[in-house]
Amino acid sequence: MLGPKRLLEKLSLSLLLGLIAAISVLVFFGWLTDEVLEGDTRAFDEAARATVHQLASPTLTTIMRGISFFGGTMFLFCATTVIVLCFIFRKWKREAVLLSITMIGASLLNITLKLAFKRVRPEPFFNLAAPKSFSFPSGHSLASFCFFGALAAIVNARIKTRGLRIAIWITAAVIIFLIGLSRIYLGVHYATDVIAGFTAALIWTGAVKFVEEQLVTRRKRKADPPITTD
């Protein structure tokens, strides 16, 4: 068991590393946004579109359209609603609130960023109709990252088996990656849109996690008043 001093050192190191990671992600998102707005990512985006499109086949197109559906607004709204109701039924009030806040915030963040940057979408492949919203960032990427990432974190918090926790994280990561890839494959997003969506989601979920941990710590302090000696 860790002593108080060792525990404090570990918590301080975790906080420092978390702060460095958060700043790094914010800096990267700012840099990427600047590059996109200046048009410096055009060559990269076009090369990525061409590379992914070379893999096209009728079967793969059907698969990618199916995968893309799982990152769409309709599916994520229905899935979030069902899971939140399940959490409430199981009396997982904290988890229900966390998932709800994460997804509502993700939706608002996506709308705000799209309206702020107003990037025109690329021409879709396979005669698909272009979505009416702006391109940057990818809403599918942002929302799926928040949903599957938050769900994996919530489920893993109640699982003791390390191997199963790793399997859940890997499964969530693969689903998130494939949804982002499907948007590039279908031609409805640039690669930088997808990367920006993942980055924005990472910032948002990190913020939710940080605030939630601070609230939990504050509740513990109120529940366990400091010991005083006469």
N, C-alpha and C positions, 0 to 999 in steps of 0.2 A: 504493500500500500504506500502511495506517495505521501511524504510529509508535507505540511503546509507550505514550507519554503519551496520545495521541489515542484509542488502543484502550481504555485504562483508563477514560478519561472516558466513552466510549461504553457500556462495560459497566456503569459505575456508574449512568449515566442509565437504562439498560434495567432494571437491578435496582430502581431507585427507582420507575420507572413501573409495573413489575410488582407491587411492594409496594403501591403506591397502588391499583392495580386490584384486587388480592386483598382488601385491606381494604374497599374499596367494595362488592365482591360479598358479602362476609361481613356487612357492615352491612345491605345490602339484604335478604339472606336472613333476618336476624334481625328486621328491621322487618316483612317480609311475614308471617313466622310469627306475630309478635305480633298483627298485624292480623287474621289468619285466626282465631287462637284467641279473640280478643275479638269476633268476628262482624262486624267492620267492613267486610269484603269481600263480604258477602252480596249487596248491591245490584249490585256490579260483576259478581259471578259469575252471578247470575240474568240480568242484561242480556246478558252474553256468551253464555250458553246459548241465550237466546231469539233473539239475532241470528244465531248460527250455525245454529240449528234451522230458521230461515226458509228456508235454502238447500236444505233436504232434498228429495230426489227418490229414487226407487228406484235409478236408475243411480248417483247420487252415493253413496248408502248402500252399495252393493256395492263401489264404489271405495274408500270410506273404511274399510270392514271389511278389505279387502285391504291397504291401507296400514298399518292398525293391526297387522296380523299381523307386519309386519317390525319392530315394536318389542316384540314379545312374547318371553317367556322361552324358549319352544321354539326359535323361529327364531334368536335371538341366541346361545343356547347352542350350537346346531349350527353356526352361521356362525363363531363364535369358535373352536370346536374345529377346524373344517376349516382356517381361516386360520392358526391357530397351528401346525398340523401342516405346512402349506405353508411357513411361515417356517422351521420346523425342517429341513425337507427342503432348503431353499435355504441352510441354515446362517445364517439371520438370527436367531441366538440372542437377541440383545438385543431385537429387535422382538417376538419370541415372548413373552419374559418381560414386556415392557411391556404388551402387549395383554392377557395373562392377568391380571396384577396389576390393571390398570384395570377389567376386567370383574368380577373377583372382588370387588374393593373396591366397585364400583358396586352389586352385589347385596347385600352386607352393609350398605352405607349406606342403601339403599332400605328394607330390612327394619327397620333400627334406627329410622329416621325415622318410618316408618309406625306402629310400635309406641309410639314416644315421643309422637306427637300424636293418634293414634287418631281421625282425622276420619272421620265417616260419609260414605259415598259418596252422590252424588245419585241420583235415580231415573233409570235408563237410558231412552233412547228406543228406538223400533222393537221393543219387546217383548223386548229383550235381557236376559239374566240378569245381575244385578250381580255382579261379581267378589267373592270372599269376603274379600279383603284390604282394608285401610283405604285412604282416598282420598289423603291428603297425605303425601308428594308423589306425583306420577304416576310409577310405575315405568317405564312405557313411555318417557316423556320423558327420564327420568334415564339409563336404560340405552342408549337409542338415541343420545343425545348422546355418551355415553362411547364407544360402539362406532364409530359413523360418524366422530366427531371424531378419535378416536385412529387409526383406519384411514387417514383422510385425511392426518393428520400424518406417519404412518409412510411412506406411499407418496410424499408430497411431498418427504420428506427425500432421496429417491433420484431425483428428477426435476429436471432442469436448466431445462426450458422454463417460463418464467414464466407464459405464457398457459395452459398445461396445468395448472399448479399452482392458478391462480385458478379454472379450470373445476372442478377436483376439490373445492376448498373450497366453491364455490357449490352444486355437486351435493349434497355432504354436508349443507350448511345447509338446502337445500330439503327433503331427505328428513327431516331431524330436525324441521323446522317442520311438515311435513305429518303426521308421526306424532303430534305433540302436538295439532295441530288435529283429527285424527281422533278423539282421545279425548274432546274437547269435543263434537264433532259427534255421536258415538254416545251421549253423555250419561253416560258412566261416570266422568267427572272434571269438576271445576270448572276454570275458566281459571287460577285461582291454584294449583291442583295442578300444572298443566303448567308454569307459570312457575317454581314452586318446584323442580320436577324438573330443569329446565334450569339453574337457578341452582346447585343442589346438585352437578350434574354438572360445571359449570364450576369450582367450588371443588375438587372431587376431582381432575379431570384437571389442573388447575393445580398441585395439590400433588404429583401423580405426576411431572409435568414438572420441577418445581423440584428434587425429590429426585434424579431421574435425572440432571439437569444437574450437581448437586453431586457425585454419584458419579463422573461422567465427568471433571470437573475434578480431583477428588482422584486418580483413576487417572493422569491426565496428569502431575500433579505428581510422583507416585511414579516414573513412567517417565522423566521428564526432571528429574533432580536439579538444584538451583541451581548455577550456575557460580561457583566460588570462585577467588580470585586469591591467590597467595602473596606 
